[in-house]
Amino acid sequence: MATEGSRTAVFAALTGNALIAVAKFVAAALTGSAAMLSEAWHSVADTGNQTLLLRGLAQSRRAPDAQHPFGRGKETYFWSFMVAVMLFVGGAVLSIQHGIDALQHPHELEDISVNVLVLGVAFLIEGSVFLFAYREFKRERGSRSNWRTFRGTKDTSILVVLLEDTAAILGLIIALVGMFLSATTGDAVWDAIASLMIGGLLATVAILLATETKALLIGEAASRSDRSGVMAAVLSLAEVSGVGRLLTMHMGPEQVLVNIEVEFADGLDTAGVEAAIDAVEEAIRSALPHAGNIFVELETAHRG
């Protein structure tokens, strides 16, 4: 399941994007800016995306049942993937369409002071949400680089908020530059180009997010360091003489399924084997606190 920090970050992003979307639509209606209209649809897409994420987070907390014996942790990954689809269709495609329409039917911008004011407020809100999400991201990062953490994270909720807010901040800058150039040169083509660039930016983020969540959705192993820690912990037990195949899969951001082949020392009777299995499970959970379902396959030479 996702952390409490993830849920808080999603709630903050949802509230901020809903307020920003309303302000952007008003500004776009007053000024006729294609870039501002693209930004408004961008915020609508982000608001819908956060709603999907919250649904996924809520569903992922449901207890296992007969139909879902390993729980519903992957609900988070499914809805994160849907966010990528919505970001592409609801954000990128609409922005590109508005940009093309603005190129074909240029419209002189009215006073852009309203747009500048709205973009400034939006920048402050998006920046605050970004910083909150980045703090959660840094907590997971530790000493690793941002890129390695990004590729290795299993918490797609934080990943979605972080990517969306990065795209939002860059989109605001692009929109502001496009409107400024159109206003100063009197050529509306700059505003249209800004809309196209925003669409391209959203498409890139959507594809990147879809790629990362797809790997988790179809089943991704625990990190190499986590697997090494599990192997070392099990091999350190006096009852264990060897470890065979280790299989892991993330069933959610904080839920890992573990299957391990263990060879026990000779001379253990039935009670000794049962105690050894308990010791193996305890060692695994000590090395990997997120381990949920653990399956130990016995590879003993002698079973008394």
C-alpha positions as CSV (number, residue, x, y, z in Angstrom):
1,M,0.0,0.0,0.0
2,A,1.1,3.6,-0.6
3,T,2.4,5.7,2.2
4,E,0.4,8.3,4.0
5,G,2.8,10.9,2.5
6,S,1.7,9.7,-1.0
7,R,-2.0,10.2,-0.2
8,T,-1.4,13.7,1.2
9,A,0.6,14.7,-1.9
10,V,-2.2,13.5,-4.1
11,F,-4.8,15.4,-2.1
12,A,-2.7,18.6,-2.2
13,A,-2.3,18.2,-6.0
14,L,-6.0,17.6,-6.5
15,T,-7.0,20.7,-4.6
16,G,-4.4,22.9,-6.3
17,N,-5.2,21.7,-9.8
18,A,-9.0,22.2,-9.4
19,L,-8.5,25.8,-8.3
20,I,-6.0,26.5,-11.1
21,A,-8.2,25.0,-13.8
22,V,-11.1,27.3,-13.0
23,A,-8.7,30.4,-13.0
24,K,-7.2,29.4,-16.3
25,F,-10.5,28.9,-18.1
26,V,-11.6,32.3,-17.0
27,A,-8.3,33.9,-18.2
28,A,-8.5,32.0,-21.5
29,A,-12.1,33.3,-22.1
30,L,-11.0,36.9,-21.3
31,T,-7.9,36.9,-23.5
32,G,-8.5,34.3,-26.2
33,S,-5.1,32.7,-25.6
34,A,-4.7,29.2,-27.1
35,A,-1.7,28.5,-24.8
36,M,-3.8,29.5,-21.7
37,L,-6.7,27.3,-23.0
38,S,-4.2,24.4,-23.3
39,E,-3.0,25.0,-19.8
40,A,-6.6,25.0,-18.6
41,W,-7.2,21.6,-20.1
42,H,-3.9,20.5,-18.7
43,S,-5.1,21.3,-15.2
44,V,-8.5,19.6,-15.9
45,A,-6.6,16.5,-16.9
46,D,-4.4,16.7,-13.8
47,T,-7.4,17.1,-11.6
48,G,-9.1,14.0,-13.1
49,N,-5.8,12.1,-12.7
50,Q,-5.6,12.8,-9.0
51,T,-9.1,11.6,-8.6
52,L,-8.2,8.3,-10.3
53,L,-5.1,8.0,-8.1
54,L,-7.2,8.5,-5.0
55,R,-9.5,5.7,-6.1
56,G,-6.5,3.5,-6.7
57,L,-5.1,4.2,-3.3
58,A,-8.5,3.5,-1.6
59,Q,-8.9,0.2,-3.5
60,S,-5.4,-0.9,-2.8
61,R,-6.1,-0.8,1.0
62,R,-8.9,-3.5,0.8
63,A,-8.1,-6.7,2.6
64,P,-7.4,-9.9,0.6
65,D,-10.4,-12.1,-0.2
66,A,-11.2,-15.3,-2.0
67,Q,-11.1,-13.6,-5.4
68,H,-8.0,-11.6,-4.6
69,P,-5.9,-13.7,-2.2
70,F,-2.8,-11.4,-2.5
71,G,-4.8,-8.2,-2.0
72,R,-5.5,-5.3,-4.3
73,G,-2.2,-3.5,-4.0
74,K,-1.8,-3.4,-7.8
75,E,-4.9,-1.2,-8.1
76,T,-2.4,1.7,-7.5
77,Y,-0.5,0.7,-10.6
78,F,-3.6,0.2,-12.8
79,W,-4.9,3.6,-12.0
80,S,-1.5,5.2,-12.4
81,F,-1.4,3.7,-15.9
82,M,-4.9,5.1,-16.6
83,V,-3.5,8.5,-15.5
84,A,-0.9,8.2,-18.2
85,V,-3.6,7.5,-20.8
86,M,-5.7,10.4,-19.6
87,L,-2.7,12.7,-19.6
88,F,-2.1,11.8,-23.2
89,V,-5.6,12.0,-24.4
90,G,-7.0,14.7,-22.2
91,G,-3.9,16.9,-22.1
92,A,-1.5,16.3,-24.9
93,V,-4.0,15.7,-27.8
94,L,-6.3,18.6,-26.8
95,S,-3.3,21.0,-26.5
96,I,-2.0,20.0,-29.9
97,Q,-5.5,20.4,-31.4
98,H,-5.8,23.9,-29.9
99,G,-2.3,24.8,-31.2
100,I,-3.2,23.6,-34.7
101,D,-6.5,25.5,-34.6
102,A,-4.7,28.7,-33.5
103,L,-2.2,28.4,-36.3
104,Q,-5.0,28.0,-38.9
105,H,-7.2,30.7,-37.3
106,P,-4.9,33.2,-35.6
107,H,-6.5,35.3,-33.0
108,E,-4.9,38.5,-31.6
109,L,-4.5,38.3,-27.9
110,E,-6.2,40.8,-25.7
111,D,-4.6,42.3,-22.6
112,I,-2.4,39.5,-21.2
113,S,-2.2,40.9,-17.7
114,V,-4.9,38.6,-16.5
115,N,-3.1,35.6,-17.9
116,V,0.2,36.7,-16.3
117,L,-1.6,37.0,-12.9
118,V,-3.2,33.6,-13.2
119,L,0.0,31.9,-14.4
120,G,1.9,33.5,-11.5
121,V,-0.6,32.2,-8.9
122,A,-0.6,28.8,-10.6
123,F,3.2,28.7,-10.5
124,L,3.2,29.3,-6.8
125,I,0.6,26.6,-6.2
126,E,2.2,24.0,-8.5
127,G,5.6,24.8,-7.0
128,S,4.4,24.2,-3.5
129,V,2.8,20.8,-4.5
130,F,6.0,19.9,-6.4
131,L,8.2,20.6,-3.3
132,F,5.9,18.5,-1.1
133,A,6.1,15.6,-3.6
134,Y,9.8,16.0,-4.0
135,R,10.3,15.8,-0.2
136,E,8.5,12.4,-0.2
137,F,10.6,11.4,-3.2
138,K,13.9,12.4,-1.5
139,R,12.8,10.3,1.6
140,E,12.8,7.2,-0.6
141,R,15.9,8.3,-2.6
142,G,18.4,8.2,0.2
143,S,21.9,8.3,-1.3
144,R,20.8,7.2,-4.8
145,S,20.6,9.6,-7.7
146,N,17.3,11.0,-8.8
147,W,17.3,9.0,-12.0
148,R,18.0,5.7,-10.3
149,T,15.3,6.4,-7.7
150,F,12.9,7.4,-10.5
151,R,13.5,4.1,-12.4
152,G,13.4,2.0,-9.2
153,T,10.5,3.5,-7.2
154,K,7.5,1.3,-6.6
155,D,5.3,4.2,-5.4
156,T,3.7,5.4,-8.6
157,S,1.4,7.8,-6.7
158,I,4.4,10.1,-5.8
159,L,5.8,9.4,-9.3
160,V,2.6,10.7,-11.0
161,V,2.4,13.8,-8.8
162,L,6.1,14.6,-9.3
163,L,6.0,14.2,-13.1
164,E,2.7,16.0,-13.5
165,D,3.9,19.0,-11.4
166,T,7.2,19.1,-13.3
167,A,5.2,19.2,-16.6
168,A,2.9,21.8,-15.1
169,I,5.7,24.1,-14.1
170,L,7.4,23.8,-17.5
171,G,4.0,24.3,-19.2
172,L,3.4,27.5,-17.3
173,I,6.8,28.8,-18.4
174,I,6.1,27.9,-22.0
175,A,2.7,29.5,-22.0
176,L,4.0,32.7,-20.4
177,V,6.8,33.0,-23.0
178,G,4.4,32.3,-25.9
179,M,1.9,34.9,-24.7
180,F,4.7,37.5,-24.1
181,L,6.1,37.0,-27.6
182,S,2.7,37.2,-29.2
183,A,1.8,40.4,-27.2
184,T,5.2,42.1,-28.0
185,T,5.4,41.1,-31.7
186,G,1.7,41.2,-32.5
187,D,2.1,37.8,-34.1
188,A,-0.3,35.2,-32.6
189,V,1.8,32.3,-34.0
190,W,4.0,32.3,-30.9
191,D,0.9,31.6,-28.7
192,A,0.0,28.7,-31.0
193,I,3.5,27.3,-31.0
194,A,3.4,27.4,-27.1
195,S,0.2,25.4,-27.2
196,L,1.9,22.8,-29.5
197,M,5.0,22.6,-27.2
198,I,2.8,22.1,-24.1
199,G,1.1,19.2,-26.0
200,G,4.4,17.7,-26.8
201,L,5.6,18.0,-23.2
202,L,2.5,16.3,-21.9
203,A,2.8,13.5,-24.5
204,T,6.4,12.9,-23.4
205,V,5.4,12.7,-19.7
206,A,2.5,10.4,-20.5
207,I,4.7,8.0,-22.4
208,L,7.4,8.0,-19.7
209,L,4.8,7.4,-16.9
210,A,3.1,4.7,-18.9
211,T,6.4,2.9,-19.4
212,E,7.2,2.9,-15.7
213,T,3.8,1.8,-14.5
214,K,3.5,-0.9,-17.1
215,A,6.5,-2.7,-15.7
216,L,5.0,-2.7,-12.2
217,L,1.5,-3.6,-13.5
218,I,2.7,-6.8,-15.2
219,G,4.9,-7.8,-12.3
220,E,8.3,-6.3,-11.3
221,A,10.8,-7.9,-8.8
222,A,12.1,-6.2,-5.7
223,S,15.2,-4.2,-6.2
224,R,18.6,-5.9,-6.5
225,S,19.7,-4.6,-3.1
226,D,16.5,-5.9,-1.4
227,R,17.0,-9.3,-3.0
228,S,20.7,-9.4,-1.9
229,G,19.6,-8.5,1.6
230,V,17.1,-11.3,1.7
231,M,19.7,-13.8,0.4
232,A,22.3,-12.7,3.0
233,A,19.8,-12.8,5.9
234,V,18.6,-16.3,5.1
235,L,22.2,-17.6,4.5
236,S,23.2,-16.2,7.9
237,L,20.9,-18.7,9.7
238,A,22.7,-21.7,11.2
239,E,19.8,-24.0,10.1
240,V,20.4,-23.0,6.4
241,S,23.1,-24.6,4.3
242,G,22.2,-23.1,1.0
243,V,19.7,-21.0,-0.9
244,G,18.4,-21.8,-4.4
245,R,16.1,-19.7,-6.5
246,L,14.7,-16.4,-5.1
247,L,11.6,-15.0,-6.8
248,T,10.0,-11.7,-5.7
249,M,7.2,-9.5,-7.1
250,H,5.8,-6.2,-6.0
251,M,2.1,-6.6,-5.4
252,G,1.9,-2.9,-4.4
253,P,4.2,-0.1,-3.3
254,E,4.7,-1.6,0.1
255,Q,3.8,-5.3,-0.5
256,V,6.2,-7.8,-1.9
257,L,5.6,-11.5,-2.6
258,V,8.6,-13.7,-1.9
259,N,9.2,-17.3,-3.0
260,I,12.6,-18.8,-2.0
261,E,14.2,-22.3,-2.3
262,V,16.1,-23.1,0.9
263,E,18.4,-26.1,1.7
264,F,18.5,-26.9,5.4
265,A,21.3,-28.4,7.3
266,D,21.3,-32.2,7.8
267,G,19.9,-33.8,10.8
268,L,16.8,-31.6,11.3
269,D,13.7,-33.5,12.3
270,T,10.1,-32.4,11.5
271,A,9.9,-30.0,14.4
272,G,13.4,-28.6,13.5
273,V,12.3,-28.0,9.9
274,E,9.2,-26.1,11.0
275,A,11.2,-24.0,13.4
276,A,13.8,-23.3,10.6
277,I,11.0,-22.2,8.2
278,D,9.8,-19.8,10.8
279,A,13.3,-18.5,11.2
280,V,13.7,-18.0,7.5
281,E,10.4,-16.1,7.3
282,E,11.5,-13.9,10.2
283,A,14.9,-13.2,8.6
284,I,13.2,-12.3,5.3
285,R,10.8,-9.8,7.0
286,S,13.8,-8.4,8.9
287,A,15.7,-7.8,5.6
288,L,12.6,-6.8,3.7
289,P,9.9,-5.3,5.9
290,H,7.5,-5.0,2.9
291,A,7.5,-8.8,2.4
292,G,3.9,-9.9,2.6
293,N,3.2,-13.5,1.4
294,I,6.4,-15.6,1.9
295,F,6.6,-19.1,0.4
296,V,9.5,-21.3,1.4
297,E,10.3,-24.3,-0.7
298,L,12.3,-27.0,1.1
299,E,15.4,-28.4,-0.5
300,T,16.8,-30.5,2.4
301,A,18.9,-33.6,1.9
302,H,17.5,-35.3,4.9
303,R,14.1,-34.8,6.6
304,G,13.8,-36.6,9.9
